[in-house]
Structure formats: C-alpha cells, structure tokens
Amino acid sequence: MSSPGPEDGRHSTPDDDPRPSLWPRFLFSLALLGLLVGMMLGRLTAPEPVHLEQIEVRQDGLALWFDHEPEVRVEALEGAYALMLGAEGQSAKGQLTLGSAPVSWKVLRSTQGVMVRFVAARPLRGEWRGAAEDGRWRLEVSLSAE
C-alpha cells in the first residue's frame, strides 16, 4: 500500500546537521593553550644553569670561578680526589705541583654536570670551600698528600 501524498520529509526524522561540531575543536584549543602557557611558566620559573667561567691554578690546588653557586659533591675514588659540580663548562686539563710531586687535574663534562678530578702518584686528600666574591662564586680546592 502506498501513501496518499508525496514523500516530502515534513513528518520524518530530521537529517543530520551537515555543519561540523565546534565542541571538540574548542576543547582541543583550550588544552593546547593550557599546555603552551604551562611551558612558558615553566621556562620562566626554572633556574638558570650554573656556568664554569674560569680556572686558576694555585700552589696547592685550583680556584674555580662560577657565575652562581653550584651544587658540589665529593666523589670517592681510590687514591684520587674528585668533585662533581652541578654546572656547565668546558673540558680542561693541566698539572700542578704539591710539594715536589706533580698532580694532574682534569675537568670532564658529563650528563650530571662537571667533574674535577685530581690524580697523583700518592693518594690525595682534599678540601673545598666556596665564597661569593665580586658578584661571582669562587670554589677553592686545596689538596694534600695522605
């Protein structure tokens, strides 16, 4: 049986809206904006890395100059003395004399920062102390033979 009038769509369910929904796009843009603002705030509040600016050879050790105070840890090595510094810097090496014995020192870059290592023929014992001076930070390393 057929219907008496033509099918014109007046009494049927409405067709899907051909326009795209803006709600997912709006939520995505809010999430992206939040991510970008969070990254900018993170960069503003993150501390600047400490830089090793200068190395001076002293009679019984080294004087290291930094732009800020670095984090310092003493590393236990057999017969050698090493400091792990939370800073960035260039690799360097040299020699100094402790009494009459030569001591080799080396600055090595690593993922944790900079390592300053002292090696001699005899086991070494060392001390370090730091102080702010002229707007910079000076770390003095004093060595002695065991």
ZADO-1210 file (C-alpha; in nm, 4 decimals, padded with zeros to 6 digits):
<atoms>
<atom x="00.0000" y="00.0000" z="00.0000" code="MET" pos="1"/>
<atom x="00.1296" y="00.3352" z="-00.0891" code="SER" pos="2"/>
<atom x="00.0844" y="00.6628" z="00.0930" code="SER" pos="3"/>
<atom x="-00.1692" y="00.9088" z="-00.0473" code="PRO" pos="4"/>
<atom x="00.0746" y="01.2025" z="-00.0761" code="GLY" pos="5"/>
<atom x="00.4298" y="01.2512" z="-00.1976" code="PRO" pos="6"/>
<atom x="00.7198" y="01.1940" z="00.0479" code="GLU" pos="7"/>
<atom x="00.8448" y="01.5454" z="00.1134" code="ASP" pos="8"/>
<atom x="01.0135" y="01.4834" z="00.4509" code="GLY" pos="9"/>
<atom x="00.7898" y="01.7039" z="00.6639" code="ARG" pos="10"/>
<atom x="00.6869" y="01.4286" z="00.9059" code="HIS" pos="11"/>
<atom x="01.0018" y="01.2182" z="00.9107" code="SER" pos="12"/>
<atom x="01.3059" y="01.2444" z="01.1411" code="THR" pos="13"/>
<atom x="01.5361" y="01.5379" z="01.0664" code="PRO" pos="14"/>
<atom x="01.8563" y="01.4827" z="00.8674" code="ASP" pos="15"/>
<atom x="02.1969" y="01.5078" z="01.0361" code="ASP" pos="16"/>
<atom x="02.3388" y="01.8583" z="01.0556" code="ASP" pos="17"/>
<atom x="02.5980" y="01.8939" z="00.7774" code="PRO" pos="18"/>
<atom x="02.7914" y="02.1584" z="00.9772" code="ARG" pos="19"/>
<atom x="03.0820" y="02.0249" z="01.1861" code="PRO" pos="20"/>
<atom x="03.0508" y="02.0312" z="01.5646" code="SER" pos="21"/>
<atom x="03.2664" y="02.3011" z="01.7226" code="LEU" pos="22"/>
<atom x="03.2796" y="02.1499" z="02.0746" code="TRP" pos="23"/>
<atom x="03.5751" y="01.9074" z="02.0144" code="PRO" pos="24"/>
<atom x="03.7707" y="02.1822" z="01.8387" code="ARG" pos="25"/>
<atom x="03.7057" y="02.4214" z="02.1301" code="PHE" pos="26"/>
<atom x="03.8208" y="02.1657" z="02.3884" code="LEU" pos="27"/>
<atom x="04.1355" y="02.0881" z="02.1880" code="PHE" pos="28"/>
<atom x="04.2223" y="02.4584" z="02.1600" code="SER" pos="29"/>
<atom x="04.1767" y="02.5023" z="02.5376" code="LEU" pos="30"/>
<atom x="04.4050" y="02.2064" z="02.6064" code="ALA" pos="31"/>
<atom x="04.6696" y="02.3378" z="02.3651" code="LEU" pos="32"/>
<atom x="04.6542" y="02.6854" z="02.5161" code="LEU" pos="33"/>
<atom x="04.6924" y="02.5401" z="02.8671" code="GLY" pos="34"/>
<atom x="04.9946" y="02.3368" z="02.7568" code="LEU" pos="35"/>
<atom x="05.1655" y="02.6380" z="02.5994" code="LEU" pos="36"/>
<atom x="05.1025" y="02.8632" z="02.9000" code="VAL" pos="37"/>
<atom x="05.2338" y="02.5899" z="03.1325" code="GLY" pos="38"/>
<atom x="05.5511" y="02.5525" z="02.9267" code="MET" pos="39"/>
<atom x="05.6109" y="02.9288" z="02.9293" code="MET" pos="40"/>
<atom x="05.5647" y="02.9454" z="03.3067" code="LEU" pos="41"/>
<atom x="05.7994" y="02.6504" z="03.3493" code="GLY" pos="42"/>
<atom x="06.0703" y="02.8266" z="03.1489" code="ARG" pos="43"/>
<atom x="06.0261" y="03.1462" z="03.3495" code="LEU" pos="44"/>
<atom x="06.0488" y="02.9745" z="03.6878" code="THR" pos="45"/>
<atom x="06.3304" y="02.7303" z="03.6020" code="ALA" pos="46"/>
<atom x="06.6692" y="02.8342" z="03.7437" code="PRO" pos="47"/>
<atom x="06.9466" y="02.9233" z="03.5026" code="GLU" pos="48"/>
<atom x="07.2242" y="02.6672" z="03.4778" code="PRO" pos="49"/>
<atom x="07.5489" y="02.7485" z="03.6558" code="VAL" pos="50"/>
<atom x="07.8480" y="02.8081" z="03.4263" code="HIS" pos="51"/>
<atom x="08.2161" y="02.7437" z="03.4992" code="LEU" pos="52"/>
<atom x="08.3805" y="03.0657" z="03.3832" code="GLU" pos="53"/>
<atom x="08.7481" y="03.0436" z="03.4808" code="GLN" pos="54"/>
<atom x="09.0057" y="02.8032" z="03.6283" code="ILE" pos="55"/>
<atom x="09.3091" y="02.9321" z="03.8204" code="GLU" pos="56"/>
<atom x="09.5956" y="02.7042" z="03.9217" code="VAL" pos="57"/>
<atom x="09.7100" y="02.7669" z="04.2804" code="ARG" pos="58"/>
<atom x="10.0086" y="02.6306" z="04.4702" code="GLN" pos="59"/>
<atom x="09.8158" y="02.3502" z="04.6430" code="ASP" pos="60"/>
<atom x="09.5025" y="02.3220" z="04.4288" code="GLY" pos="61"/>
<atom x="09.2641" y="02.5073" z="04.1992" code="LEU" pos="62"/>
<atom x="09.0329" y="02.8059" z="04.2185" code="ALA" pos="63"/>
<atom x="08.7206" y="02.7635" z="04.0060" code="LEU" pos="64"/>
<atom x="08.5040" y="03.0671" z="03.9239" code="TRP" pos="65"/>
<atom x="08.1306" y="03.0291" z="03.8571" code="PHE" pos="66"/>
<atom x="07.8531" y="03.2770" z="03.7829" code="ASP" pos="67"/>
<atom x="07.6305" y="03.1282" z="04.0614" code="HIS" pos="68"/>
<atom x="07.6796" y="02.8841" z="04.3465" code="GLU" pos="69"/>
<atom x="07.6990" y="02.5265" z="04.2100" code="PRO" pos="70"/>
<atom x="07.5949" y="02.2052" z="04.3804" code="GLU" pos="71"/>
<atom x="07.9123" y="02.0248" z="04.4983" code="VAL" pos="72"/>
<atom x="07.9524" y="01.6544" z="04.5776" code="ARG" pos="73"/>
<atom x="08.2748" y="01.4748" z="04.6672" code="VAL" pos="74"/>
<atom x="08.3256" y="01.1502" z="04.4746" code="GLU" pos="75"/>
<atom x="08.5043" y="00.8567" z="04.6373" code="ALA" pos="76"/>
<atom x="08.7845" y="00.7325" z="04.4150" code="LEU" pos="77"/>
<atom x="09.0740" y="00.5140" z="04.5220" code="GLU" pos="78"/>
<atom x="09.3756" y="00.7394" z="04.5688" code="GLY" pos="79"/>
<atom x="09.2291" y="01.0242" z="04.3672" code="ALA" pos="80"/>
<atom x="09.0155" y="01.3203" z="04.4689" code="TYR" pos="81"/>
<atom x="08.7153" y="01.4197" z="04.2616" code="ALA" pos="82"/>
<atom x="08.4394" y="01.6767" z="04.2855" code="LEU" pos="83"/>
<atom x="08.1106" y="01.6528" z="04.0980" code="MET" pos="84"/>
<atom x="07.9781" y="02.0023" z="04.0302" code="LEU" pos="85"/>
<atom x="07.6243" y="02.0792" z="03.9174" code="GLY" pos="86"/>
<atom x="07.7389" y="02.3214" z="03.6477" code="ALA" pos="87"/>
<atom x="07.8158" y="02.3519" z="03.2797" code="GLU" pos="88"/>
<atom x="08.1644" y="02.4139" z="03.1482" code="GLY" pos="89"/>
<atom x="08.4341" y="02.3248" z="02.9013" code="GLN" pos="90"/>
<atom x="08.6752" y="02.0345" z="02.9366" code="SER" pos="91"/>
<atom x="09.0257" y="02.1276" z="03.0503" code="ALA" pos="92"/>
<atom x="09.3340" y="01.9633" z="03.1963" code="LYS" pos="93"/>
<atom x="09.6677" y="02.0569" z="03.3456" code="GLY" pos="94"/>
<atom x="09.9271" y="01.9903" z="03.6132" code="GLN" pos="95"/>
<atom x="10.0233" y="02.1469" z="03.9421" code="LEU" pos="96"/>
<atom x="10.2896" y="02.0648" z="04.1990" code="THR" pos="97"/>
<atom x="10.2073" y="01.9591" z="04.5518" code="LEU" pos="98"/>
<atom x="10.5335" y="01.9809" z="04.7431" code="GLY" pos="99"/>
<atom x="10.7683" y="01.8169" z="04.4950" code="SER" pos="100"/>
<atom x="10.5184" y="01.5736" z="04.3433" code="ALA" pos="101"/>
<atom x="10.3199" y="01.6545" z="04.0281" code="PRO" pos="102"/>
<atom x="09.9410" y="01.6332" z="04.0412" code="VAL" pos="103"/>
<atom x="09.7361" y="01.6032" z="03.7237" code="SER" pos="104"/>
<atom x="09.3905" y="01.7614" z="03.7156" code="TRP" pos="105"/>
<atom x="09.1185" y="01.7263" z="03.4587" code="LYS" pos="106"/>
<atom x="08.7756" y="01.8854" z="03.4108" code="VAL" pos="107"/>
<atom x="08.5330" y="01.6451" z="03.2437" code="LEU" pos="108"/>
<atom x="08.1829" y="01.7207" z="03.1195" code="ARG" pos="109"/>
<atom x="07.9098" y="01.4692" z="03.1968" code="SER" pos="110"/>
<atom x="07.5323" y="01.4482" z="03.1995" code="THR" pos="111"/>
<atom x="07.5193" y="01.5342" z="03.5723" code="GLN" pos="112"/>
<atom x="07.7448" y="01.8393" z="03.5353" code="GLY" pos="113"/>
<atom x="08.1207" y="01.8849" z="03.5502" code="VAL" pos="114"/>
<atom x="08.3671" y="01.6543" z="03.7261" code="MET" pos="115"/>
<atom x="08.7008" y="01.7903" z="03.8501" code="VAL" pos="116"/>
<atom x="08.9432" y="01.5033" z="03.9094" code="ARG" pos="117"/>
<atom x="09.2902" y="01.5135" z="04.0696" code="PHE" pos="118"/>
<atom x="09.5358" y="01.2222" z="04.0328" code="VAL" pos="119"/>
<atom x="09.8859" y="01.1852" z="04.1774" code="ALA" pos="120"/>
<atom x="10.1378" y="00.9096" z="04.2473" code="ALA" pos="121"/>
<atom x="10.0343" y="00.9122" z="04.6150" code="ARG" pos="122"/>
<atom x="09.6786" y="00.9090" z="04.7460" code="PRO" pos="123"/>
<atom x="09.5300" y="01.2565" z="04.7761" code="LEU" pos="124"/>
<atom x="09.3133" y="01.4159" z="05.0367" code="ARG" pos="125"/>
<atom x="09.1256" y="01.7321" z="04.9526" code="GLY" pos="126"/>
<atom x="08.9077" y="02.0069" z="05.0935" code="GLU" pos="127"/>
<atom x="08.6904" y="02.2612" z="04.9219" code="TRP" pos="128"/>
<atom x="08.5318" y="02.5855" z="05.0280" code="ARG" pos="129"/>
<atom x="08.3259" y="02.8364" z="04.8383" code="GLY" pos="130"/>
<atom x="08.2502" y="03.2030" z="04.8786" code="ALA" pos="131"/>
<atom x="08.0740" y="03.4785" z="04.6886" code="ALA" pos="132"/>
<atom x="08.3172" y="03.7363" z="04.5549" code="GLU" pos="133"/>
<atom x="08.2637" y="04.0271" z="04.3118" code="ASP" pos="134"/>
<atom x="07.9211" y="03.9000" z="04.2046" code="GLY" pos="135"/>
<atom x="08.0626" y="03.5569" z="04.1186" code="ARG" pos="136"/>
<atom x="08.1208" y="03.2362" z="04.3120" code="TRP" pos="137"/>
<atom x="08.4753" y="03.1136" z="04.3858" code="ARG" pos="138"/>
<atom x="08.5316" y="02.7490" z="04.4767" code="LEU" pos="139"/>
<atom x="08.8804" y="02.6792" z="04.6142" code="GLU" pos="140"/>
<atom x="09.0076" y="02.3213" z="04.6173" code="VAL" pos="141"/>
<atom x="09.3041" y="02.2526" z="04.8481" code="SER" pos="142"/>
<atom x="09.4960" y="01.9242" z="04.8170" code="LEU" pos="143"/>
<atom x="09.7356" y="01.7398" z="05.0459" code="SER" pos="144"/>
<atom x="09.9082" y="01.4025" z="05.0243" code="ALA" pos="145"/>
<atom x="09.7977" y="01.1282" z="05.2653" code="GLU" pos="146"/>
</atoms>
